Amino acid sequence: MRKKVIVGNWKMNHCRNEASEFVSGIKDEVKIAKSHNILIGIAPTYMSLDVVSKKKPAGLILSAQNVNEHASGAYTGEVSISMLSEVKGLTHIIIGHSERRQYYGETNERCNAKMLAMQEANLTPIYCVGETLEQFEANLTKKVIKEQVVTGLANLSAEFVSKMIIAYEPVWSIGTGKNASKEIAQDICCFIRKEISKLYGKRVANKVIIQYGGSVKPNNVKDYLTQPDIDGALVGGASLKASTFIELISNLY
Ligand code: 13P
């Protein structure tokens, strides 16, 4: 049985004091969720990672939102894997979020380089895939996702892939309030699992956690998480206030 995993991606929101208050606010819910076999995580900005690390209750997943693929060097403004490894309790890094692909030119190849470097450091990716509105309308969704999966995961070990999280986030549904229907989300998450199966076999495909992301809210989260191939959600806007995030999580019980 795969666990359910709900991760809040704060994007460029919350200063350190807000991050700290948020963690205090969700402490109890993390425990309750765990008793329902649901893991909760948050991905603050780099600036708040240490604050969250110090305050976080056991069992709360701590994720970064990005990392550079190089070990060190002249990459102004970037942060390396060994720097993130110094943050106590940090276990995950979001890779290839569509906002990074869209605004910072991140490619599947670069995502792959980042994940190959993470493999060495024993950190787990939350690898984001998803099509743009144009691609969706041109019926290219599966072609695009296949390319993101095949290129993104190239040369990663089966063991590493079996532990990772893949988040299907259709670009047209992020922050727009236009959700993919649960049927579309299930169809694509199932497609991703089949692609993983082709690459790594059924055992790995059955282990990998696949999330849906894009306008997930307290009132629709259950629709997604009751689908057979959707194991969780990557939540943006609805993860910013502790009360809304708690409502979203508790609507799953
Ligand atoms: P929203 O939930 O705000 O649509 O954002 C989704 C997302 O991009 C999470 O990574």
Residues whose N, C-alpha, C, O or C-beta is under 5 A from the ligand:
A	BS01	13P	N9 S173 I174 G175 T176 G213 G214 S215 V216 L234 V235 G236 G237 A238
